[in-house]
């Protein structure tokens, strides 16, 4: 039988995503790069990179940077994307001129804005797929806004036609055109060959002397190339952060969306409008978050926990069944299953609270491991300490870890009992099941099963106060004359 020849599978187009991130953001009146201002707990640019990297591999994402480029690069270098330096910021069109060498080898180039953090991977995919299916030279991501004031309008060839006749800036629009609610988002998909074959036709004869990528629509149409538009499903996604007020509004949207996501996953959040929960936080089912809680960074919280009001948790890991009582602060710490923290406890970086351990009111820990079932319930500072299981740390205990030049470790082994108001001068070790008497200053190691008492002998002088009082009264009598 003759062999059946299989038809070659179609080549998958190579897609790059270019993110505009070079601008200063002068309307923010800030010394910091615009794209590094934060919403939802991370930089504006990081949100856009995250969405882009779910559509194409990170090595196909390019951030075009300029103002404070070193800071921008450092802030998002961990994402694995590429960077293109736009030394002179001469507009969005100029940014792609600078990026030509890196992007020309791709079939399709998607352009996003680094200050529009609400964009989702689904909308980027919508733009990519529409462009790939219809094969225009340029696809504009548009949006229908209730109030389009300030935006350029998209003029289609027909009411239902995907083809675009023109993009008209508001200042140039006629009264009829200003009534159009479909606006240009500033997000595009280009056929790379068509883009770079015509990009040098951009002109900067405008008030700001910049090359605008928007003008590519007219240039490509004059070259008899197709220009189309596809509307975003959610118009909010194209919103940029040009002012502080816009940034705060976007932050609120991000955080409310995060709360809704967590609640669909089984988390109870009372009064979510009062809570500050960053976008990368993870929380297990049946955990309850009370009002006025902040959960920040890459914090991970297990299931069946309760986080009481006014607590702030940053970059920490919380196990299952943990109770964090009101007004605690946890920073880069770990709390194991079943532990109780608070109220008014502070866990500084490097703290690890063991399973079923208790850290109580006004207790501060730093680089300290508190073992399983151990307790430090009141008014203590535990720094640079290794504390075993089943240890009781009495109220007012201090580990004196700093000698003015270096930090030193305190080791308290399993089952030890530290009396109230004790001072442990590191480096020092309290052995297994040893006792330290209340109000002791411990400077030497305490062997296992021993009692250590380090305090001055009490002296009682009976009648001393009475005699002192009598002496004072005598000296206060007026002299006879």
PyMOL commands that set and color helices and strands:
alter all, ss='L'
color gray80, all
select helices_A, chain A and resi 26-28+34-36+44-53+58-60+69-79+92-98+100-103+121-134+170-172+175-178+192-201+213-222+235-238+244-264+272-274+464-476
alter helices_A, ss='H'
color red, helices_A
select strands_A, chain A and resi 15-21+38-39+42-43+61-65+82-85+108-113+138-144+153-156+164-168+182-191+227-231+268-269+276-277+282-283+288-289+294-296+300-301+306-307+312-314+317-318+323-324+329-331+334-335+340-341+346-347+352-353+358-361+364-370+375-378+381-387+392-393+398-400+410-412+417-418+423-425+428-430+435-436+441-442+451-452
alter strands_A, ss='S'
color yellow, strands_A
deselect
rebuild
show_as cartoon
